[in-house]
Amino acid sequence: MFATMQTENSYPDFEIGLLQTKKWPTPSPDCFLQIVHVLSGSGKYHEEEEKYDFAKGDSFLIIPGQNTSVSLKDEGEFMVIDFSNIYTTKKDLLKGRRPNAGQLYRPLEYLYVNYEYAMVSSENAKKANESLTSLFDELQKENKSKDKDQDIIRKTVVKIVTTFSKTVQKKLRSSNQTTDDSGLTTDIIEYIHENIYDVYNVRVEFLAKEFGRAKDYLGFYFKTHTGHSLKDYMTYYKFELITLRLKYSNKTILEIVHEFGFTDESHMNRIFKNLYGDTAKRYQQAHLEERNK
């Protein structure tokens, strides 16, 4: 056996485990996202064509859909928070299942869609690294306690996710490739990312009011500095989130339609097929078959 994963505790939308291994295991097809903290050992973290060293005390994300992977120099031990079951359906709620689940999916979706390599051992993320090390120490201590407090564990996991999100947000802001020196375009993008789930708040009219600009001017300004219209950018981002639900959740198409404010299923499908070349149902079915192999 190259790897031994000991699942210590399961919670409504995440599992905490200890992984001792000489070779990093291939994530299962239904793996949505994992947060990993290095307890011992060292190796390289791979993202696309880039490789970065890591050692004890570092933390990183495993996101199969973003081509992230790990290679080890020697045997190591890792604390792994697995978020393979973060979505709650209406059926779950009606049957009283997973009553505390579904609260983490928005920040985790943000990480999934926006994650660029932000290894927290890097010098420019030193404070984040210190904060994460402290949080993981607290999590490990509480998780091993005989009288563990599930509320403390959950709040600590939320803080860990939030710390990663802030680190990614800072990196996106510092590496913004737009031609806008004022930062307005970045502010608009961040606002869209945070409010995309609210149909009303991401209307162009509302954005114009929020940023104190005329609607036509704001649209022109955004396209000048990004190459995309506001409407197109919001559509692309919204459908990135929709593909995550189709890949990793058991939500019905109708539930997704209602969640994102479409008129009906055919309305969403017209746009989906234009972007991805297939209907949402067939896209969902293909990924379900992949997960069940």
Backbone torsions as a table, in degrees:
resi	resn	phi	psi	omega
1	MET	NA	124.5	176.9
2	PHE	-80.5	-32.1	-173.1
3	ALA	-135.3	142.6	174.5
4	THR	-128.0	114.0	178.4
5	MET	-105.6	121.3	177.7
6	GLN	-106.4	108.5	177.8
7	THR	-78.0	111.8	-174.6
8	GLU	-83.4	-42.6	-178.3
9	ASN	-153.9	142.6	176.5
10	SER	-112.4	141.1	178.9
11	TYR	-127.9	171.6	-173.1
12	PRO	-53.0	-38.3	-178.1
13	ASP	-129.6	17.6	172.9
14	PHE	-160.0	161.5	173.4
15	GLU	-125.3	145.4	176.5
16	ILE	-113.3	128.0	-179.1
17	GLY	-140.5	162.1	173.1
18	LEU	-109.7	128.8	-178.7
19	LEU	-115.7	121.7	174.4
20	GLN	-115.0	122.0	-170.7
21	THR	-157.3	155.2	170.5
22	LYS	-102.4	-17.1	-179.7
23	LYS	-139.1	127.3	-175.8
24	TRP	-67.3	127.8	-177.8
25	PRO	-72.3	148.8	175.0
26	THR	-71.3	127.1	-179.7
27	PRO	-61.2	148.2	176.9
28	SER	-69.1	157.4	-177.3
29	PRO	-59.3	-24.4	-178.9
30	ASP	-95.3	11.1	178.6
31	CYS	-72.5	118.8	179.9
32	PHE	-85.8	-55.2	-177.0
33	LEU	-165.0	143.1	175.6
34	GLN	-129.8	140.3	170.4
35	ILE	-104.8	127.0	-173.7
36	VAL	-118.5	133.5	174.5
37	HIS	-119.5	129.9	-175.5
38	VAL	-83.6	114.3	177.6
39	LEU	-89.2	-32.8	175.0
40	SER	-160.3	161.5	179.8
41	GLY	94.4	176.4	-180.0
42	SER	-153.1	168.8	-179.5
43	GLY	172.1	-156.4	179.6
44	LYS	-126.5	139.5	175.5
45	TYR	-100.4	130.0	-176.5
46	HIS	-109.6	132.2	170.8
47	GLU	-135.2	114.2	-173.7
48	GLU	54.3	-119.5	-178.5
49	GLU	-95.0	-4.0	-176.4
50	GLU	-91.6	150.1	176.9
51	LYS	-132.3	139.6	-177.3
52	TYR	-136.7	137.5	179.0
53	ASP	-73.9	145.4	171.7
54	PHE	-137.7	158.8	-179.9
55	ALA	-150.1	-176.1	-179.3
56	LYS	-51.2	133.6	177.8
57	GLY	96.1	-12.5	178.8
58	ASP	-83.1	161.6	178.5
59	SER	-138.3	149.0	178.8
60	PHE	-157.3	172.1	179.7
61	LEU	-107.6	142.3	168.5
62	ILE	-107.8	115.2	180.0
63	ILE	-128.3	96.8	-175.8
64	PRO	-53.6	-38.9	-179.0
65	GLY	-69.8	-12.2	-179.7
66	GLN	-108.8	16.4	177.0
67	ASN	56.8	48.0	174.0
68	THR	-103.2	140.9	-179.8
69	SER	-153.9	173.8	-174.6
70	VAL	-135.2	138.2	169.2
71	SER	-124.7	139.9	-173.3
72	LEU	-108.1	143.8	174.8
73	LYS	-82.8	-32.8	-178.6
74	ASP	-153.6	-179.7	179.6
75	GLU	-65.7	138.9	-179.5
76	GLY	-138.1	166.1	175.5
77	GLU	-123.0	136.4	-173.1
78	PHE	-136.0	143.1	170.8
79	MET	-96.0	126.4	-173.9
80	VAL	-121.5	125.6	171.4
81	ILE	-104.4	115.6	-175.0
82	ASP	-104.2	129.1	-178.5
83	PHE	-116.8	56.2	-178.1
84	SER	-84.1	-5.9	-176.3
85	ASN	-139.2	63.4	-172.2
86	ILE	-94.0	-11.5	-174.3
87	TYR	-93.9	141.3	176.3
88	THR	-116.0	128.1	178.6
89	THR	-94.6	165.8	177.4
90	LYS	-60.4	-36.2	178.5
91	LYS	-61.8	-40.7	177.4
92	ASP	-59.1	-45.6	-176.1
93	LEU	-67.9	-41.7	-179.2
94	LEU	-64.2	-31.6	-179.9
95	LYS	-92.3	5.3	177.2
96	GLY	73.9	18.2	-179.5
97	ARG	-87.4	147.7	174.3
98	ARG	46.8	56.7	-175.1
99	PRO	-62.9	-26.0	-179.7
100	ASN	-102.2	9.5	-177.9
101	ALA	-86.3	169.7	174.2
102	GLY	84.6	1.6	-178.5
103	GLN	-87.4	-15.4	-176.0
104	LEU	-100.9	-7.1	-169.6
105	TYR	-67.3	-31.5	-179.1
106	ARG	-66.6	-52.5	177.8
107	PRO	-64.3	-30.8	178.3
108	LEU	-71.8	-37.0	175.0
109	GLU	-63.8	-38.1	176.9
110	TYR	-59.4	-45.2	178.8
111	LEU	-63.3	-43.6	-177.6
112	TYR	-60.7	-47.4	-174.1
113	VAL	-77.7	-35.4	-172.0
114	ASN	-103.5	-3.3	-172.0
115	TYR	-62.4	120.6	166.3
116	GLU	-117.7	152.0	-173.6
117	TYR	-52.8	119.9	-179.3
118	ALA	-137.7	56.3	-177.4
119	MET	-54.7	121.4	-170.4
120	VAL	-75.7	0.7	174.1
121	SER	-84.8	-10.0	-179.1
122	SER	-65.5	154.0	-173.6
123	GLU	-60.7	-38.4	-176.6
124	ASN	-76.6	-1.5	177.1
125	ALA	-122.8	28.5	-174.6
126	LYS	-59.9	-43.2	-179.4
127	LYS	-64.9	-39.8	177.7
128	ALA	-63.5	-40.3	179.2
129	ASN	-62.3	-44.2	178.6
130	GLU	-63.2	-41.8	179.6
131	SER	-64.3	-44.1	-179.6
132	LEU	-65.9	-41.0	178.4
133	THR	-59.6	-43.1	178.4
134	SER	-63.9	-41.9	-179.5
135	LEU	-66.8	-41.5	178.6
136	PHE	-67.6	-35.4	175.2
137	ASP	-61.2	-43.5	179.1
138	GLU	-64.8	-42.1	-179.6
139	LEU	-64.3	-44.6	-178.9
140	GLN	-63.9	-41.6	-180.0
141	LYS	-63.6	-46.7	-177.9
142	GLU	-70.3	-36.9	-178.1
143	ASN	-66.1	-28.8	-179.2
144	LYS	-91.3	-8.8	-177.9
145	SER	-67.9	140.7	177.1
146	LYS	-64.1	-33.8	179.5
147	ASP	-106.8	48.9	-174.7
148	LYS	-57.9	141.3	178.3
149	ASP	-100.7	107.5	-176.1
150	GLN	-63.2	-30.9	179.1
151	ASP	-66.8	-41.6	177.8
152	ILE	-64.4	-42.6	179.7
153	ILE	-60.9	-46.0	-178.9
154	ARG	-64.3	-44.1	180.0
155	LYS	-63.6	-35.6	178.2
156	THR	-67.3	-40.8	177.3
157	VAL	-63.1	-41.3	177.5
158	VAL	-60.4	-41.8	178.6
159	LYS	-63.9	-38.1	178.1
160	ILE	-63.9	-46.4	178.7
161	VAL	-61.4	-43.0	-179.5
162	THR	-62.8	-41.0	179.1
163	THR	-62.4	-43.1	176.0
164	PHE	-61.8	-43.6	-178.4
165	SER	-60.8	-42.7	179.8
166	LYS	-65.9	-37.5	178.3
167	THR	-64.3	-43.9	178.7
168	VAL	-65.2	-42.0	-179.9
169	GLN	-61.0	-42.4	178.3
170	LYS	-62.9	-40.7	-179.2
171	LYS	-67.4	-41.9	178.3
172	LEU	-60.8	-40.1	-180.0
173	ARG	-66.7	-42.7	-177.2
174	SER	-72.8	-24.8	-178.3
175	SER	-104.6	15.5	-178.8
176	ASN	-56.3	124.9	-176.5
177	GLN	-94.7	10.6	179.3
178	THR	-76.1	166.8	-179.9
179	THR	-93.6	15.4	-175.4
180	ASP	-94.8	104.7	-179.6
181	ASP	-76.2	-17.6	-176.0
182	SER	-76.7	-20.5	-177.9
183	GLY	87.1	-1.0	-178.1
184	LEU	-62.9	-42.6	-179.5
185	THR	-61.0	-43.3	178.2
186	THR	-63.1	-40.3	178.1
187	ASP	-61.7	-40.9	179.6
188	ILE	-65.0	-44.8	179.8
189	ILE	-60.8	-44.8	179.6
190	GLU	-64.6	-37.7	177.9
191	TYR	-63.5	-43.6	179.4
192	ILE	-61.9	-44.1	-179.8
193	HIS	-60.1	-38.7	-177.0
194	GLU	-79.1	-25.2	-171.9
195	ASN	-116.5	9.1	-174.6
196	ILE	-61.7	-21.5	-178.1
197	TYR	-79.0	-13.1	-178.7
198	ASP	-104.8	107.8	-174.9
199	VAL	-56.2	-39.9	-176.6
200	TYR	-70.0	-43.6	-173.9
201	ASN	-69.7	-16.0	179.0
202	VAL	-109.3	19.4	168.8
203	ARG	-73.2	143.9	-177.8
204	VAL	-57.9	-36.4	179.2
205	GLU	-62.1	-39.7	-178.9
206	PHE	-71.1	-41.1	177.8
207	LEU	-59.6	-42.5	180.0
208	ALA	-60.4	-41.6	178.6
209	LYS	-68.0	-41.4	-179.0
210	GLU	-61.0	-37.7	-176.6
211	PHE	-102.1	7.3	173.8
212	GLY	63.9	37.4	179.0
213	ARG	-129.0	156.3	173.8
214	ALA	-67.1	145.8	-175.9
215	LYS	-56.4	-48.7	-177.9
216	ASP	-64.7	-39.5	-179.6
217	TYR	-65.7	-43.8	-178.1
218	LEU	-63.0	-42.7	179.1
219	GLY	-62.8	-43.6	179.3
220	PHE	-64.6	-43.8	-179.0
221	TYR	-61.2	-45.9	-178.5
222	PHE	-63.8	-44.7	-178.7
223	LYS	-67.9	-35.5	178.9
224	THR	-60.8	-38.0	-174.0
225	HIS	-96.2	-12.0	-179.3
226	THR	-122.3	-21.6	-175.7
227	GLY	86.0	-0.3	179.7
228	HIS	-123.2	146.3	171.3
229	SER	-74.3	157.4	177.2
230	LEU	-57.3	-43.9	-178.0
231	LYS	-62.6	-44.5	-179.5
232	ASP	-64.7	-42.4	-178.6
233	TYR	-62.4	-44.6	179.7
234	MET	-65.0	-36.9	178.2
235	THR	-64.9	-47.5	180.0
236	TYR	-59.4	-45.0	-177.0
237	TYR	-67.3	-41.9	179.5
238	LYS	-61.1	-41.3	-177.5
239	PHE	-76.6	-21.8	169.5
240	GLU	-62.0	-41.9	178.7
241	LEU	-68.3	-37.4	179.1
242	ILE	-64.1	-40.0	179.0
243	THR	-63.2	-31.9	177.8
244	LEU	-64.7	-41.9	178.4
245	ARG	-65.0	-40.0	-179.7
246	LEU	-67.1	-33.9	-178.8
247	LYS	-78.6	-42.0	-164.8
248	TYR	-117.2	-10.6	-178.1
249	SER	-110.3	170.5	173.3
250	ASN	-106.6	24.3	176.4
251	LYS	-66.0	144.0	175.5
252	THR	-78.1	161.5	177.3
253	ILE	-59.4	-39.3	-178.3
254	LEU	-64.7	-38.9	177.2
255	GLU	-61.9	-40.8	179.4
256	ILE	-68.1	-40.8	177.2
257	VAL	-56.3	-47.8	-179.1
258	HIS	-68.5	-39.5	-177.9
259	GLU	-60.7	-38.2	-175.7
260	PHE	-101.5	10.8	168.9
261	GLY	74.4	28.4	176.3
262	PHE	-80.6	155.0	-179.9
263	THR	-62.7	-45.7	178.6
264	ASP	-162.2	-178.8	-176.6
265	GLU	-64.5	-38.6	-179.1
266	SER	-65.3	-33.6	177.0
267	HIS	-61.0	-48.8	178.9
268	MET	-66.3	-39.7	-177.2
269	ASN	-65.0	-34.9	179.3
270	ARG	-59.8	-46.0	-179.0
271	ILE	-71.3	-42.4	-178.3
272	PHE	-59.9	-45.3	-178.1
273	LYS	-66.7	-35.4	177.8
274	ASN	-64.7	-35.6	-178.0
275	LEU	-83.9	-38.8	-170.4
276	TYR	-118.2	-2.2	174.2
277	GLY	78.4	10.2	-179.6
278	ASP	-154.9	167.7	177.2
279	THR	-77.3	158.7	178.9
280	ALA	-60.9	-38.1	-178.3
281	LYS	-63.7	-46.3	-179.1
282	ARG	-68.9	-35.7	176.7
283	TYR	-62.2	-45.0	178.9
284	GLN	-63.3	-43.8	-177.7
285	GLN	-64.0	-39.8	-179.5
286	ALA	-62.9	-40.9	-179.4
287	HIS	-76.0	-29.9	175.0
288	LEU	-65.0	-42.2	178.3
289	GLU	-63.7	-37.7	178.3
290	GLU	-65.5	-42.3	-179.7
291	ARG	-67.4	-29.9	-175.7
292	ASN	-89.9	0.9	-179.3
293	LYS	-66.2	NA	NA
